[in-house]
Amino acid sequence: MTMWRRVFPLLRYFSSTPETPSPPSLYSFLQPSIFAVRKPQIKETPNPNNQTPKPTALDNQKNPNLETTLQLSLQENNTDEAWKCFKSLSSSLPSKPLLNSLITHLCNSVKNDTHNLKRAFATLMFVLETNPDMLEHRTVETFLDSMKVTNGSPAFALVKCMFKNRYFVPFGMWGGALVEISRKTGRFCEFFEIFNKNCRVAKEEKLDSLRPDLGACNAALEGCCYELESVTDAQKVLDRMSVLDVRPDETSFGCLAYLYAIKGLETKIIELKDLISKFGFSDQSVFISSLISGYVKSGNLDSVSATILRRMGELDGKALNFLEKTYDEIVKGYLKHGTIKGLASLILEAQKLESTTVIVEKSVGYGIISACVNQGLLEKAHNVLDEMNAQGGSVGLGVYVSILKAYCKEQRTAEAAQLVSEMCGFGLELDVSSFDSLIDASMASQDFQSAFSLFRDMREARIPELMGSYLTIMTGLTENHRPELMAAFLDEVVEDPRVKIGTHDWNSIIHAFCKAGRLEDARRTFRRMVFLQFEPTEQTYLSLVNGYMNAGNYFSALMMWNDVKKRASFNSERSFKLDHGLVDAFLYALVKGGFFDAVMQVVEKSQEMKIFVDKWRYKQAFMENHKKLKVAKLRKKSTKKMEALIAFKNWAGLNT
């Protein structure tokens, strides 16, 4: 009982809310009884010094069955039985390998199994207090890794106990876990206490293995600067880094820059800049971003603007390499402590220092306006644009691009098209991908007029590649059954050498008109197509013939055949050959219309070209439309028509 009585006070480390009477949510099922052992039947020998004897490794001669059972239980993954055997060992401990195997097993038995984690914690604490030499470093590391999913208290308690009992595990095996836990749980003060203790021990004991790495030092420094906002504590961390020969990096200086900025310590900031140069850090983006964050928090917007412009001057027109969050902070700072006017002035001044070769997405204007958009402040972004125009400044492309992308995302395409026209008026040129994206968004929202407007701007801007957007518009109009807009758009761009128009474009329009029953528009498009010297194809005539047939306009189908007959007889590369679909359409329409002379002409052509014709289909068409037609009556009107009718009947097998 003495062995486990010490464990009970340790259970408080597993409570996330020890001050409240309600049980902690994560460890509410833990009761002291799970650590209780049965009272020994033999009488304990009094200790003359009134001290608990130091547990030792279990002698192989002593309780050999328990150790064997414990080992077998672990091998069989029987955790409860293993724990029961371990408790039965009373004041003794199993062998070192078996003890560490037990603790490791408890940590890894089931993911997030808090019951067994508590068992592992209690065992570790007991061994540290009684015989720490029995523990292996790897076992401690395993437990701390498992603590990353908890509230973190046991991890800090364990490390403190390690130092108390002079059990020095290399920092690399536990420091990273504590940093991660402290970040997740907000327990910086506990981490900072252990960090300081570790540094003192490392120095006093001259233990290089306890020297913290740069990541841990930066975590301590970050907490001092961002959470405690303590210059004194931050300086102590720096002093310890110097003593332990841990070289700071850009992150270290960034933390200090933030702290000095919020405290208004300009002299210290100048010293930092000098140190950065001496350390040879070429990339100062972290330092500058942190400095700006500090100025923003303190409401010192003049220093924000001065820092940005000074840095741009140092870069000689090159782009600032700011993090996205830096621009977010700048926007929030100006909207909280400043004005839209101040934000507009900052962008205008920055644009004067930017090189014309700076990528749009790397410009200050783009970064600031994008931050507005990302925070759901699109109207504020447009207000900044209006203010820049009001101040008479030249608005950079980056400002427009950010707003355009937002309009595109929200499908506010009419406003986007208007903005593009405004840009073109100022001589600003969008790239082809931006135009394509805007036109695609316009077509997706069926804002065809904006798409046309954007395409006109695209042409006037002399963008060399127009085909992508051209196809987007034509495809969208086809899918939305708007042949009249297709015809108007095609007529507008037909003479532009950058747009490669083919017969298939005209065919799409003609087919759409025919499908909609707008045959006069289809005929007009056909005439326009021929006038512009685009050669009709089989598909052109097929659409027209089917359209005429569906409308019962068989005479127009006859006129189409006369045109096809001439083209099909040309012996040149521009002529085309009749295919089965077109022959079938003409035969069906001409039979229904009673133009048997033309029917036999089609039959003759099909035979020449060896095109299979299903006579039954046209025989049925004749019976449905000309069943009462008599050859004798037709002879009185026209001998030629009579001969054509007889020829058709003979061909179709109607005289048998």
Disulfide bonds with the S-S distance in Angstrom:
none
